[in-house]
Amino acid sequence: MEVYAGVDVGGTNIVCGIVSSAGEVLHTIKRPTESSQGPEAVLERIAVMIEDTLQIIMDQTSSIVEIKAAGIGLPGLVDPEEGIARFSGNLGWRNLPAVNWLQNRLKLPVFIDNDVKTYVYGEAMYGAGQGTRHVLGVTVGTGIASAMVNDGKLFYGFRNMSGEIGHIVMDGLDDRCPCGLQGCLETYASASGMVRQAKKLILAGERSILRDWFEGDRLAELSAADLSRAYDQGDSLAIAVLEKAGKLLGRALSYAVSINSPEVIIIGGGGALAGERLLGPLKQELLQHILPDYREHLKVVPAQNNDEAGVTGSAMYAKEKYSSL
Amino acid sequence: MEVYAGVDVGGTNIVCGIVSSAGEVLHTIKRPTESSQGPEAVLERIAVMIEDTLQIIMDQTSSIVEIKAAGIGLPGLVDPEEGIARFSGNLGWRNLPAVNWLQNRLKLPVFIDNDVKTYVYGEAMYGAGQGTRHVLGVTVGTGIASAMVNDGKLFYGFRNMSGEIGHIVMDGLDDRCPCGLQGCLETYASASGMVRQAKKLILAGERSILRDWFEGDRLAELSAADLSRAYDQGDSLAIAVLEKAGKLLGRALSYAVSINSPEVIIIGGGGALAGERLLGPLKQELLQHILPDYREHLKVVPAQNNDEAGVTGSAMYAKEKYSSL
């Protein structure tokens, strides 16, 4: 059996999976990233995880399984052509020749790309975007990022720096963003942004059930999932925050639609777990701000394989790159 | 000698040129479009113009010149794959099989595309974008539209409907747009938008040298070029309109940069003739609203072959399509 390895490297965890040629995830394992141990330790961990996952599959199936290539999704700025992880604040990496290192270690063709790009590639080709030609994917998590897949090809832009939709400066927002700009979309509409806005309102004395759930110092524990819980109990603060975040996302997406004309927009990442609470106002605001021709055809859908899309995407990205070598 | 024909079809005029393989325009002619005579009359005029231009070149050079293929840039919604002009309000065309008709008539390979796409293709490959890999082009004319060329390939999106940057709804604008939306970028920042805004301010009683230049009914004659003239005399109304238009363009372009990461932005079309009067505030606003990484590398430049870029672009677009047949 011929398979591909897909690895999704996050600031907290690494998820590694073995994926069939058809995009079926056969097995995944998850281990802590522990980036504080330095880049080589993390690369070695990735290599060991690929070997271990392969071993598990071979034991399960009692057959020889051959990995054709490995794909790795990395946070931050990645140069897939040179195989270099240019910069990752999360991992503390700078100009790391990851492909070279891993190929020498694994004796396998290895391909790297930005994790949002591999995630959206997976969703576009093997998830919610299947059967469509022009996909825009957005991840709503700690930050907000986007990627496009057109006719099966990822869109890059200069220095692979496309997809920074989270740093569009939105009117009416004034929080400083760590990037240096003021009022970036992700300061409000990311999962962590929504939590921060809710906390701010609570500390300013606004009424909310969340005040009772998270008294005093416990407010630090408030998560995006709690906002959804409070929303479902009719909490006006949670409703206001989710609606405003949804509207901001919808407005920013209206810009992307007018510029790029995607056929389908896939919303993924942890923030997407809010479902229609976020997607409802998002879609309303989006459709109100685009040309009628777009409005008639555009689909907005949640990610299908939210958890595994990073693994599927990285593995199938490697398959595509390997096949075109 | 092997050459390509490039045709730029506008609502008022058709410009036809013969272009060398290297992108050099050998000769152009211009005739009125007269679309009121119906689509077949316009297609026949295009065919005759290609034949006439070729004849002129052959007479001039006293040699046999062979047109390998013809490229036609058409306004409105074009399906280049099917060779059909889907919709053009300007020309009154709907689902016209232009490629089929012209190929039968001319016995030549013919390729069509949207005129902004062929124009930006010409500028990206043979004009201000030469030597760069990721180009975003914007035409500021009666409306505002955009197109992208990445590694020599035009970006299309679903149904070839990318590039509607002029219909991004901007905060703070409230004019109705004929498209049905309210506050579209082009209601203010297009050449005709700027003229309309200036007239509105004059009629509202604002002081301006333009009041003296265009008394009473003559106000209808006010053009974008007059705004530049008044600007140069220090007229506060003209300065305010051009600055606001530039800022709006800059802000909308900041969205495009964050989403697509172009390496260079080319500003073309009639409105670009305002030069730094428009580009100054545009660049300032744009650079203030993008990530530092973009700011360091992004170039914003005026179109190089503003007049002939449509012809060069259509011809070289045909060359590219013909070569990849």
Interface residues (C-beta under 8 A of the other chain):
Chain A: L77 R133 H134 S146 N150 F155 Y156 G157 F158 R159 N160 M161 S162 G163 E164 I165 H167 I168 V169 D171 G172 C179 G180 L181 A252 S254 Y255 A256 S258 I259 N260 S261 P262 E263 H289 I290 L291 P292 D293 Y294 H297
Chain B: L77 R133 H134 S146 N150 F155 Y156 G157 F158 R159 N160 M161 S162 G163 E164 I165 H167 I168 V169 D171 G172 C179 G180 L181 A252 S254 Y255 A256 S258 I259 N260 S261 P262 E263 H289 I290 L291 P292 D293 Y294 H297
